[in-house]
Amino acid sequence: MNIRIHVSLKPGVLDPQGRAVHHALDGLGFAGVEDVRIGRLIELTVADSTSDADLEAMCEKLLANTVIENYRIEKVGQ
Amino acid sequence: MNIRIHVSLKPGVLDPQGRAVHHALDGLGFAGVEDVRIGRLIELTVADSTSDADLEAMCEKLLANTVIENYRIEKVGQ
């Protein structure tokens, strides 16, 4: 089973990496970019027996820093 | 207009970060994890006038290293 976990900073949390990319895009002449936020995309291949609770626990314990990050679990192809 | 760009390593490219996460998940007792790949999730807020060609150019020039990475452009909410 293929799982995609989208991890992104919570609104209001400063994103220096996003700022740097935004600055670079401006420097390359791309007008019209209003905001840039950088997050993580984690692609897992897991056994079909893996439960939703297991996936949540993986996110809560390791894959996301829930103090400053949100995560969204997507089952690919379902 | 909100855009999500999914950047992930091309198949066959070694992913040490993914290996480390995989190892940590095993250590936390999560059985059944077969593979872990880590990528980037870039969330852009751009003017509605931004064309698909502009978005492609942003990816090709800055947001993705097309030698080892693939990217996928997703228009959020469309």
Backbone of each chain as nested JSON, in Angstrom:
{
  "chains": [
    {"id": "A", "residues": [
      {"number": 1, "name": "MET", "atoms": {"N": [0.862, -1.179, 0.0], "CA": [0.0, 0.0, 0.0], "C": [0.909, 1.243, 0.0]}},
      {"number": 2, "name": "ASN", "atoms": {"N": [0.583, 2.17, -0.925], "CA": [1.387, 3.402, -1.001], "C": [0.676, 4.527, -0.267]}},
      {"number": 3, "name": "ILE", "atoms": {"N": [1.42, 5.2, 0.605], "CA": [0.882, 6.297, 1.4], "C": [1.71, 7.551, 1.131]}},
      {"number": 4, "name": "ARG", "atoms": {"N": [1.019, 8.686, 1.003], "CA": [1.739, 9.957, 0.909], "C": [1.386, 10.795, 2.13]}},
      {"number": 5, "name": "ILE", "atoms": {"N": [2.404, 11.288, 2.831], "CA": [2.153, 12.136, 3.995], "C": [2.663, 13.534, 3.679]}},
      {"number": 6, "name": "HIS", "atoms": {"N": [1.737, 14.481, 3.709], "CA": [2.066, 15.884, 3.418], "C": [2.271, 16.593, 4.753]}},
      {"number": 7, "name": "VAL", "atoms": {"N": [3.491, 17.051, 4.994], "CA": [3.809, 17.746, 6.244], "C": [4.095, 19.201, 5.913]}},
      {"number": 8, "name": "SER", "atoms": {"N": [3.345, 20.114, 6.53], "CA": [3.583, 21.535, 6.244], "C": [3.524, 22.346, 7.536]}},
      {"number": 9, "name": "LEU", "atoms": {"N": [4.223, 23.475, 7.501], "CA": [4.264, 24.316, 8.688], "C": [2.868, 24.871, 8.974]}},
      {"number": 10, "name": "LYS", "atoms": {"N": [2.552, 25.013, 10.249], "CA": [1.266, 25.607, 10.629], "C": [1.251, 27.077, 10.213]}},
      {"number": 11, "name": "PRO", "atoms": {"N": [0.084, 27.597, 9.853], "CA": [-0.009, 29.024, 9.51], "C": [0.543, 29.872, 10.66]}},
      {"number": 12, "name": "GLY", "atoms": {"N": [1.279, 30.922, 10.302], "CA": [1.797, 31.797, 11.362], "C": [3.201, 31.418, 11.793]}},
      {"number": 13, "name": "VAL", "atoms": {"N": [3.637, 30.203, 11.482], "CA": [4.998, 29.808, 11.838], "C": [5.938, 30.357, 10.765]}},
      {"number": 14, "name": "LEU", "atoms": {"N": [6.971, 31.052, 11.183], "CA": [7.925, 31.656, 10.24], "C": [8.588, 30.565, 9.401]}},
      {"number": 15, "name": "ASP", "atoms": {"N": [8.701, 30.835, 8.084], "CA": [9.285, 29.84, 7.17], "C": [10.476, 30.473, 6.444]}},
      {"number": 16, "name": "PRO", "atoms": {"N": [11.656, 30.467, 7.081], "CA": [12.823, 31.109, 6.453], "C": [13.193, 30.484, 5.107]}},
      {"number": 17, "name": "GLN", "atoms": {"N": [12.986, 29.16, 5.003], "CA": [13.309, 28.475, 3.747], "C": [12.387, 28.991, 2.632]}},
      {"number": 18, "name": "GLY", "atoms": {"N": [11.115, 29.126, 2.975], "CA": [10.16, 29.642, 2.006], "C": [10.506, 31.063, 1.581]}},
      {"number": 19, "name": "ARG", "atoms": {"N": [10.93, 31.871, 2.546], "CA": [11.336, 33.263, 2.254], "C": [12.511, 33.263, 1.276]}},
      {"number": 20, "name": "ALA", "atoms": {"N": [13.47, 32.384, 1.528], "CA": [14.666, 32.363, 0.665], "C": [14.276, 31.983, -0.76]}},
      {"number": 21, "name": "VAL", "atoms": {"N": [13.395, 31.008, -0.887], "CA": [12.961, 30.584, -2.232], "C": [12.182, 31.717, -2.899]}},
      {"number": 22, "name": "HIS", "atoms": {"N": [11.338, 32.369, -2.123], "CA": [10.557, 33.495, -2.648], "C": [11.487, 34.583, -3.183]}},
      {"number": 23, "name": "HIS", "atoms": {"N": [12.508, 34.879, -2.395], "CA": [13.502, 35.891, -2.786], "C": [14.21, 35.462, -4.074]}},
      {"number": 24, "name": "ALA", "atoms": {"N": [14.549, 34.182, -4.163], "CA": [15.264, 33.684, -5.354], "C": [14.363, 33.741, -6.591]}},
      {"number": 25, "name": "LEU", "atoms": {"N": [13.095, 33.41, -6.405], "CA": [12.165, 33.472, -7.548], "C": [12.046, 34.917, -8.053]}},
      {"number": 26, "name": "ASP", "atoms": {"N": [11.96, 35.848, -7.112], "CA": [11.937, 37.263, -7.514], "C": [13.197, 37.606, -8.298]}},
      {"number": 27, "name": "GLY", "atoms": {"N": [14.319, 37.145, -7.784], "CA": [15.598, 37.448, -8.444], "C": [15.692, 36.865, -9.84]}},
      {"number": 28, "name": "LEU", "atoms": {"N": [14.972, 35.756, -10.064], "CA": [15.002, 35.144, -11.403], "C": [13.981, 35.802, -12.332]}},
      {"number": 29, "name": "GLY", "atoms": {"N": [13.264, 36.78, -11.764], "CA": [12.344, 37.54, -12.621], "C": [10.925, 36.992, -12.662]}},
      {"number": 30, "name": "PHE", "atoms": {"N": [10.594, 36.063, -11.746], "CA": [9.227, 35.536, -11.722], "C": [8.352, 36.48, -10.888]}},
      {"number": 31, "name": "ALA", "atoms": {"N": [7.646, 37.353, -11.58], "CA": [6.752, 38.278, -10.867], "C": [5.483, 37.518, -10.507]}},
      {"number": 32, "name": "GLY", "atoms": {"N": [4.706, 38.062, -9.576], "CA": [3.397, 37.473, -9.288], "C": [3.407, 36.389, -8.233]}},
      {"number": 33, "name": "VAL", "atoms": {"N": [4.584, 36.129, -7.648], "CA": [4.641, 35.135, -6.563], "C": [4.372, 35.875, -5.251]}},
      {"number": 34, "name": "GLU", "atoms": {"N": [3.274, 35.491, -4.572], "CA": [2.889, 36.214, -3.353], "C": [3.439, 35.548, -2.1]}},
      {"number": 35, "name": "ASP", "atoms": {"N": [3.487, 34.227, -2.077], "CA": [3.982, 33.548, -0.868], "C": [4.526, 32.171, -1.246]}},
      {"number": 36, "name": "VAL", "atoms": {"N": [5.513, 31.722, -0.472], "CA": [6.095, 30.392, -0.703], "C": [6.218, 29.701, 0.661]}},
      {"number": 37, "name": "ARG", "atoms": {"N": [5.717, 28.479, 0.773], "CA": [5.862, 27.689, 2.005], "C": [6.464, 26.343, 1.628]}},
      {"number": 38, "name": "ILE", "atoms": {"N": [7.48, 25.93, 2.344], "CA": [8.154, 24.668, 2.031], "C": [7.768, 23.624, 3.087]}},
      {"number": 39, "name": "GLY", "atoms": {"N": [7.355, 22.431, 2.617], "CA": [7.047, 21.361, 3.57], "C": [7.721, 20.075, 3.129]}},
      {"number": 40, "name": "ARG", "atoms": {"N": [7.323, 18.954, 3.749], "CA": [7.911, 17.646, 3.394], "C": [6.844, 16.741, 2.809]}},
      {"number": 41, "name": "LEU", "atoms": {"N": [7.318, 15.957, 1.855], "CA": [6.435, 14.97, 1.233], "C": [7.06, 13.599, 1.508]}},
      {"number": 42, "name": "ILE", "atoms": {"N": [6.397, 12.801, 2.341], "CA": [6.957, 11.501, 2.732], "C": [6.141, 10.407, 2.052]}},
      {"number": 43, "name": "GLU", "atoms": {"N": [6.819, 9.608, 1.222], "CA": [6.127, 8.532, 0.502], "C": [6.506, 7.205, 1.167]}},
      {"number": 44, "name": "LEU", "atoms": {"N": [5.497, 6.547, 1.718], "CA": [5.714, 5.273, 2.422], "C": [5.135, 4.132, 1.598]}},
      {"number": 45, "name": "THR", "atoms": {"N": [5.861, 3.015, 1.578], "CA": [5.293, 1.76, 1.076], "C": [5.14, 0.873, 2.299]}},
      {"number": 46, "name": "VAL", "atoms": {"N": [3.893, 0.523, 2.635], "CA": [3.637, -0.253, 3.851], "C": [2.784, -1.472, 3.52]}},
      {"number": 47, "name": "ALA", "atoms": {"N": [2.815, -2.42, 4.432], "CA": [1.986, -3.626, 4.275], "C": [0.513, -3.231, 4.309]}},
      {"number": 48, "name": "ASP", "atoms": {"N": [-0.322, -3.987, 3.567], "CA": [-1.758, -3.664, 3.514], "C": [-2.408, -3.737, 4.898]}},
      {"number": 49, "name": "SER", "atoms": {"N": [-1.782, -4.48, 5.792], "CA": [-2.372, -4.666, 7.131], "C": [-2.15, -3.441, 8.025]}},
      {"number": 50, "name": "THR", "atoms": {"N": [-1.364, -2.476, 7.544], "CA": [-1.094, -1.293, 8.37], "C": [-2.367, -0.479, 8.567]}},
      {"number": 51, "name": "SER", "atoms": {"N": [-2.697, -0.214, 9.838], "CA": [-3.974, 0.471, 10.13], "C": [-3.802, 1.986, 10.094]}},
      {"number": 52, "name": "ASP", "atoms": {"N": [-4.933, 2.69, 10.026], "CA": [-4.89, 4.155, 10.064], "C": [-4.265, 4.629, 11.379]}},
      {"number": 53, "name": "ALA", "atoms": {"N": [-4.558, 3.913, 12.441], "CA": [-4.004, 4.283, 13.757], "C": [-2.48, 4.184, 13.746]}},
      {"number": 54, "name": "ASP", "atoms": {"N": [-1.976, 3.149, 13.057], "CA": [-0.513, 3.02, 12.949], "C": [0.074, 4.224, 12.216]}},
      {"number": 55, "name": "LEU", "atoms": {"N": [-0.587, 4.598, 11.112], "CA": [-0.075, 5.721, 10.308], "C": [-0.096, 7.011, 11.127]}},
      {"number": 56, "name": "GLU", "atoms": {"N": [-1.188, 7.217, 11.878], "CA": [-1.276, 8.411, 12.733], "C": [-0.137, 8.398, 13.758]}},
      {"number": 57, "name": "ALA", "atoms": {"N": [0.097, 7.222, 14.345], "CA": [1.136, 7.128, 15.376], "C": [2.518, 7.418, 14.784]}},
      {"number": 58, "name": "MET", "atoms": {"N": [2.758, 6.953, 13.546], "CA": [4.041, 7.244, 12.878], "C": [4.225, 8.761, 12.733]}},
      {"number": 59, "name": "CYS", "atoms": {"N": [3.136, 9.42, 12.354], "CA": [3.221, 10.878, 12.157], "C": [3.439, 11.581, 13.489]}},
      {"number": 60, "name": "GLU", "atoms": {"N": [2.646, 11.194, 14.478], "CA": [2.711, 11.864, 15.774], "C": [4.07, 11.656, 16.451]}},
      {"number": 61, "name": "LYS", "atoms": {"N": [4.636, 10.439, 16.299], "CA": [5.881, 10.127, 17.024], "C": [7.144, 10.553, 16.284]}},
      {"number": 62, "name": "LEU", "atoms": {"N": [7.072, 10.547, 14.925], "CA": [8.351, 10.753, 14.215], "C": [8.276, 11.693, 13.017]}},
      {"number": 63, "name": "LEU", "atoms": {"N": [7.285, 11.464, 12.152], "CA": [7.337, 12.091, 10.83], "C": [7.005, 13.587, 10.848]}},
      {"number": 64, "name": "ALA", "atoms": {"N": [6.235, 14.022, 11.852], "CA": [5.883, 15.449, 11.901], "C": [6.148, 15.994, 13.304]}},
      {"number": 65, "name": "ASN", "atoms": {"N": [6.579, 17.229, 13.359], "CA": [6.734, 17.907, 14.649], "C": [5.419, 18.638, 14.901]}},
      {"number": 66, "name": "THR", "atoms": {"N": [4.533, 17.996, 15.624], "CA": [3.145, 18.496, 15.722], "C": [3.038, 19.821, 16.478]}},
      {"number": 67, "name": "VAL", "atoms": {"N": [4.15, 20.287, 17.066], "CA": [4.106, 21.604, 17.716], "C": [4.007, 22.697, 16.645]}},
      {"number": 68, "name": "ILE", "atoms": {"N": [4.751, 22.52, 15.537], "CA": [4.774, 23.576, 14.51], "C": [4.296, 23.089, 13.145]}},
      {"number": 69, "name": "GLU", "atoms": {"N": [4.002, 21.801, 13.048], "CA": [3.633, 21.281, 11.728], "C": [2.273, 20.593, 11.739]}},
      {"number": 70, "name": "ASN", "atoms": {"N": [1.577, 20.677, 10.597], "CA": [0.375, 19.888, 10.346], "C": [0.754, 18.74, 9.412]}},
      {"number": 71, "name": "TYR", "atoms": {"N": [-0.005, 17.645, 9.48], "CA": [0.26, 16.568, 8.51], "C": [-1.077, 16.073, 7.951]}},
      {"number": 72, "name": "ARG", "atoms": {"N": [-1.002, 15.575, 6.71], "CA": [-2.198, 15.02, 6.07], "C": [-1.795, 13.678, 5.442]}},
      {"number": 73, "name": "ILE", "atoms": {"N": [-2.572, 12.654, 5.747], "CA": [-2.263, 11.304, 5.258], "C": [-3.12, 11.042, 4.023]}},
      {"number": 74, "name": "GLU", "atoms": {"N": [-2.472, 10.666, 2.926], "CA": [-3.198, 10.384, 1.68], "C": [-2.869, 8.951, 1.244]}},
      {"number": 75, "name": "LYS", "atoms": {"N": [-3.904, 8.147, 1.023], "CA": [-3.678, 6.789, 0.509], "C": [-3.673, 6.87, -1.013]}},
      {"number": 76, "name": "VAL", "atoms": {"N": [-2.551, 6.583, -1.621], "CA": [-2.403, 6.759, -3.071], "C": [-3.168, 5.653, -3.787]}},
      {"number": 77, "name": "GLY", "atoms": {"N": [-3.987, 6.109, -4.753], "CA": [-4.694, 5.127, -5.576], "C": [-5.928, 4.588, -4.923]}},
      {"number": 78, "name": "GLN", "atoms": {"N": [-6.406, 5.271, -3.837], "CA": [-7.676, 4.816, -3.218], "C": [-8.637, 5.978, -3.072]}}
    ]},
    {"id": "B", "residues": [
      {"number": 1, "name": "MET", "atoms": {"N": [-4.08, 32.431, -6.504], "CA": [-4.155, 31.028, -6.92], "C": [-3.14, 30.232, -6.079]}},
      {"number": 2, "name": "ASN", "atoms": {"N": [-3.642, 29.119, -5.511], "CA": [-2.748, 28.276, -4.702], "C": [-2.244, 27.101, -5.533]}},
      {"number": 3, "name": "ILE", "atoms": {"N": [-0.936, 26.906, -5.492], "CA": [-0.302, 25.84, -6.246], "C": [0.473, 24.955, -5.276]}},
      {"number": 4, "name": "ARG", "atoms": {"N": [0.391, 23.633, -5.47], "CA": [1.239, 22.72, -4.694], "C": [2.186, 22.014, -5.661]}},
      {"number": 5, "name": "ILE", "atoms": {"N": [3.484, 22.078, -5.357], "CA": [4.462, 21.389, -6.199], "C": [5.065, 20.241, -5.387]}},
      {"number": 6, "name": "HIS", "atoms": {"N": [4.892, 19.043, -5.909], "CA": [5.413, 17.839, -5.25], "C": [6.737, 17.472, -5.912]}},
      {"number": 7, "name": "VAL", "atoms": {"N": [7.81, 17.559, -5.155], "CA": [9.135, 17.242, -5.68], "C": [9.614, 15.96, -5.006]}},
      {"number": 8, "name": "SER", "atoms": {"N": [9.939, 14.951, -5.814], "CA": [10.417, 13.689, -5.218], "C": [11.59, 13.146, -6.025]}},
      {"number": 9, "name": "LEU", "atoms": {"N": [12.407, 12.37, -5.317], "CA": [13.572, 11.803, -5.985], "C": [13.136, 10.83, -7.063]}},
      {"number": 10, "name": "LYS", "atoms": {"N": [13.89, 10.785, -8.164], "CA": [13.588, 9.821, -9.226], "C": [13.841, 8.405, -8.709]}},
      {"number": 11, "name": "PRO", "atoms": {"N": [13.064, 7.423, -9.187], "CA": [13.318, 6.032, -8.776], "C": [14.778, 5.658, -9.058]}},
      {"number": 12, "name": "GLY", "atoms": {"N": [15.373, 4.909, -8.14], "CA": [16.751, 4.48, -8.364], "C": [17.764, 5.423, -7.74]}},
      {"number": 13, "name": "VAL", "atoms": {"N": [17.345, 6.637, -7.411], "CA": [18.275, 7.559, -6.764], "C": [18.303, 7.235, -5.272]}},
      {"number": 14, "name": "LEU", "atoms": {"N": [19.481, 7.049, -4.713], "CA": [19.625, 6.7, -3.291], "C": [19.016, 7.805, -2.426]}},
      {"number": 15, "name": "ASP", "atoms": {"N": [18.271, 7.39, -1.387], "CA": [17.611, 8.361, -0.512], "C": [18.051, 8.124, 0.93]}},
      {"number": 16, "name": "PRO", "atoms": {"N": [19.213, 8.662, 1.328], "CA": [19.715, 8.409, 2.681], "C": [18.769, 8.896, 3.773]}},
      {"number": 17, "name": "GLN", "atoms": {"N": [18.081, 9.997, 3.474], "CA": [17.137, 10.538, 4.465], "C": [15.984, 9.549, 4.672]}},
      {"number": 18, "name": "GLY", "atoms": {"N": [15.505, 9.011, 3.558], "CA": [14.435, 8.016, 3.65], "C": [14.879, 6.783, 4.415]}},
      {"number": 19, "name": "ARG", "atoms": {"N": [16.116, 6.382, 4.172], "CA": [16.671, 5.2, 4.884], "C": [16.692, 5.466, 6.381]}},
      {"number": 20, "name": "ALA", "atoms": {"N": [17.129, 6.669, 6.746], "CA": [17.24, 7.001, 8.179], "C": [15.858, 6.965, 8.83]}},
      {"number": 21, "name": "VAL", "atoms": {"N": [14.864, 7.513, 8.144], "CA": [13.497, 7.519, 8.696], "C": [12.983, 6.09, 8.794]}},
      {"number": 22, "name": "HIS", "atoms": {"N": [13.267, 5.29, 7.766], "CA": [12.842, 3.896, 7.763], "C": [13.437, 3.163, 8.977]}},
      {"number": 23, "name": "HIS", "atoms": {"N": [14.713, 3.401, 9.192], "CA": [15.416, 2.772, 10.325], "C": [14.786, 3.217, 11.653]}},
      {"number": 24, "name": "ALA", "atoms": {"N": [14.453, 4.498, 11.74], "CA": [13.87, 5.027, 12.99], "C": [12.479, 4.439, 13.22]}},
      {"number": 25, "name": "LEU", "atoms": {"N": [11.705, 4.299, 12.146], "CA": [10.359, 3.71, 12.296], "C": [10.476, 2.269, 12.795]}},
      {"number": 26, "name": "ASP", "atoms": {"N": [11.431, 1.533, 12.236], "CA": [11.659, 0.163, 12.721], "C": [12.001, 0.194, 14.209]}},
      {"number": 27, "name": "GLY", "atoms": {"N": [12.869, 1.119, 14.569], "CA": [13.298, 1.221, 15.963], "C": [12.161, 1.554, 16.911]}},
      {"number": 28, "name": "LEU", "atoms": {"N": [11.156, 2.259, 16.387], "CA": [10.003, 2.616, 17.229], "C": [8.975, 1.483, 17.265]}},
      {"number": 29, "name": "GLY", "atoms": {"N": [9.293, 0.412, 16.513], "CA": [8.43, -0.758, 16.584], "C": [7.338, -0.8, 15.526]}},
      {"number": 30, "name": "PHE", "atoms": {"N": [7.423, 0.07, 14.524], "CA": [6.419, 0.048, 13.457], "C": [6.829, -1.003, 12.422]}},
      {"number": 31, "name": "ALA", "atoms": {"N": [6.233, -2.19, 12.541], "CA": [6.532, -3.249, 11.57], "C": [5.741, -2.956, 10.3]}},
      {"number": 32, "name": "GLY", "atoms": {"N": [6.108, -3.587, 9.199], "CA": [5.306, -3.474, 7.977], "C": [5.667, -2.314, 7.083]}},
      {"number": 33, "name": "VAL", "atoms": {"N": [6.679, -1.548, 7.462], "CA": [7.107, -0.438, 6.587], "C": [8.141, -1.002, 5.612]}},
      {"number": 34, "name": "GLU", "atoms": {"N": [7.805, -0.96, 4.322], "CA": [8.698, -1.558, 3.327], "C": [9.662, -0.543, 2.728]}},
      {"number": 35, "name": "ASP", "atoms": {"N": [9.214, 0.708, 2.528], "CA": [10.117, 1.705, 1.925], "C": [9.671, 3.105, 2.336]}},
      {"number": 36, "name": "VAL", "atoms": {"N": [10.641, 4.011, 2.43], "CA": [10.354, 5.401, 2.788], "C": [11.122, 6.305, 1.822]}},
      {"number": 37, "name": "ARG", "atoms": {"N": [10.443, 7.252, 1.188], "CA": [11.1, 8.23, 0.304], "C": [10.691, 9.618, 0.773]}},
      {"number": 38, "name": "ILE", "atoms": {"N": [11.672, 10.482, 0.941], "CA": [11.387, 11.83, 1.418], "C": [11.505, 12.815, 0.252]}},
      {"number": 39, "name": "GLY", "atoms": {"N": [10.485, 13.68, 0.087], "CA": [10.558, 14.702, -0.964], "C": [10.184, 16.046, -0.386]}},
      {"number": 40, "name": "ARG", "atoms": {"N": [9.957, 17.018, -1.284], "CA": [9.581, 18.378, -0.838], "C": [8.192, 18.719, -1.327]}},
      {"number": 41, "name": "LEU", "atoms": {"N": [7.521, 19.467, -0.463], "CA": [6.176, 19.942, -0.811], "C": [6.235, 21.472, -0.79]}},
      {"number": 42, "name": "ILE", "atoms": {"N": [6.121, 22.086, -1.957], "CA": [6.262, 23.544, -2.044], "C": [4.886, 24.137, -2.315]}},
      {"number": 43, "name": "GLU", "atoms": {"N": [4.419, 24.978, -1.404], "CA": [3.106, 25.596, -1.566], "C": [3.305, 27.057, -1.978]}},
      {"number": 44, "name": "LEU", "atoms": {"N": [2.823, 27.375, -3.178], "CA": [2.975, 28.731, -3.72], "C": [1.624, 29.431, -3.747]}},
      {"number": 45, "name": "THR", "atoms": {"N": [1.638, 30.709, -3.412], "CA": [0.479, 31.564, -3.665], "C": [0.911, 32.521, -4.762]}},
      {"number": 46, "name": "VAL", "atoms": {"N": [0.268, 32.427, -5.919], "CA": [0.685, 33.228, -7.064], "C": [-0.524, 33.976, -7.629]}},
      {"number": 47, "name": "ALA", "atoms": {"N": [-0.227, 35.004, -8.397], "CA": [-1.285, 35.772, -9.063], "C": [-2.003, 34.868, -10.069]}},
      {"number": 48, "name": "ASP", "atoms": {"N": [-3.31, 35.12, -10.262], "CA": [-4.098, 34.281, -11.187], "C": [-3.548, 34.333, -12.616]}},
      {"number": 49, "name": "SER", "atoms": {"N": [-2.819, 35.39, -12.916], "CA": [-2.305, 35.559, -14.287], "C": [-1.088, 34.668, -14.551]}},
      {"number": 50, "name": "THR", "atoms": {"N": [-0.588, 34.007, -13.508], "CA": [0.598, 33.161, -13.699], "C": [0.256, 31.979, -14.605]}},
      {"number": 51, "name": "SER", "atoms": {"N": [1.043, 31.811, -15.658], "CA": [0.728, 30.761, -16.654], "C": [1.377, 29.429, -16.262]}},
      {"number": 52, "name": "ASP", "atoms": {"N": [0.908, 28.348, -16.891], "CA": [1.505, 27.027, -16.654], "C": [2.981, 27.039, -17.051]}},
      {"number": 53, "name": "ALA", "atoms": {"N": [3.284, 27.766, -18.113], "CA": [4.68, 27.84, -18.575], "C": [5.559, 28.496, -17.495]}},
      {"number": 54, "name": "ASP", "atoms": {"N": [4.991, 29.524, -16.837], "CA": [5.758, 30.169, -15.759], "C": [6.045, 29.16, -14.648]}},
      {"number": 55, "name": "LEU", "atoms": {"N": [5.01, 28.399, -14.279], "CA": [5.173, 27.428, -13.185], "C": [6.216, 26.376, -13.554]}},
      {"number": 56, "name": "GLU", "atoms": {"N": [6.147, 25.912, -14.807], "CA": [7.136, 24.923, -15.273], "C": [8.543, 25.534, -15.177]}},
      {"number": 57, "name": "ALA", "atoms": {"N": [8.671, 26.778, -15.618], "CA": [9.992, 27.428, -15.611], "C": [10.515, 27.576, -14.185]}},
      {"number": 58, "name": "MET", "atoms": {"N": [9.623, 27.885, -13.236], "CA": [10.049, 28.0, -11.827], "C": [10.618, 26.669, -11.352]}},
      {"number": 59, "name": "CYS", "atoms": {"N": [9.937, 25.584, -11.743], "CA": [10.39, 24.252, -11.301], "C": [11.724, 23.906, -11.962]}},
      {"number": 60, "name": "GLU", "atoms": {"N": [11.778, 24.134, -13.277], "CA": [12.977, 23.746, -14.007], "C": [14.207, 24.554, -13.551]}},
      {"number": 61, "name": "LYS", "atoms": {"N": [13.989, 25.836, -13.249], "CA": [15.133, 26.713, -12.932], "C": [15.542, 26.673, -11.467]}},
      {"number": 62, "name": "LEU", "atoms": {"N": [14.537, 26.442, -10.572], "CA": [14.895, 26.61, -9.154], "C": [14.351, 25.516, -8.22]}},
      {"number": 63, "name": "LEU", "atoms": {"N": [13.073, 25.228, -8.36], "CA": [12.41, 24.449, -7.308], "C": [12.778, 22.965, -7.322]}},
      {"number": 64, "name": "ALA", "atoms": {"N": [13.165, 22.447, -8.467], "CA": [13.526, 21.025, -8.515], "C": [14.867, 20.852, -9.206]}},
      {"number": 65, "name": "ASN", "atoms": {"N": [15.63, 19.893, -8.736], "CA": [16.882, 19.536, -9.419], "C": [16.529, 18.42, -10.397]}},
      {"number": 66, "name": "THR", "atoms": {"N": [16.257, 18.792, -11.627], "CA": [15.67, 17.835, -12.582], "C": [16.631, 16.701, -12.968]}},
      {"number": 67, "name": "VAL", "atoms": {"N": [17.893, 16.796, -12.53], "CA": [18.811, 15.676, -12.793], "C": [18.407, 14.475, -11.933]}},
      {"number": 68, "name": "ILE", "atoms": {"N": [18.031, 14.733, -10.688], "CA": [17.712, 13.61, -9.786], "C": [16.279, 13.647, -9.244]}},
      {"number": 69, "name": "GLU", "atoms": {"N": [15.544, 14.701, -9.593], "CA": [14.199, 14.821, -9.03], "C": [13.126, 14.945, -10.107]}},
      {"number": 70, "name": "ASN", "atoms": {"N": [11.933, 14.434, -9.779], "CA": [10.737, 14.663, -10.586], "C": [9.88, 15.707, -9.865]}},
      {"number": 71, "name": "TYR", "atoms": {"N": [9.067, 16.43, -10.612], "CA": [8.137, 17.341, -9.94], "C": [6.76, 17.213, -10.582]}},
      {"number": 72, "name": "ARG", "atoms": {"N": [5.741, 17.516, -9.734], "CA": [4.362, 17.466, -10.22], "C": [3.658, 18.731, -9.722]}},
      {"number": 73, "name": "ILE", "atoms": {"N": [3.025, 19.443, -10.646], "CA": [2.36, 20.702, -10.307], "C": [0.872, 20.428, -10.097]}},
      {"number": 74, "name": "GLU", "atoms": {"N": [0.376, 20.849, -8.939], "CA": [-1.043, 20.629, -8.631], "C": [-1.692, 21.974, -8.333]}},
      {"number": 75, "name": "LYS", "atoms": {"N": [-2.784, 22.291, -9.03], "CA": [-3.511, 23.531, -8.739], "C": [-4.547, 23.201, -7.664]}},
      {"number": 76, "name": "VAL", "atoms": {"N": [-4.397, 23.802, -6.514], "CA": [-5.259, 23.458, -5.382], "C": [-6.64, 24.067, -5.602]}},
      {"number": 77, "name": "GLY", "atoms": {"N": [-7.658, 23.172, -5.42], "CA": [-9.028, 23.674, -5.509], "C": [-9.515, 23.816, -6.934]}},
      {"number": 78, "name": "GLN", "atoms": {"N": [-8.798, 23.221, -7.905], "CA": [-9.287, 23.275, -9.307], "C": [-9.354, 21.879, -9.888]}}
    ]}
  ]
}
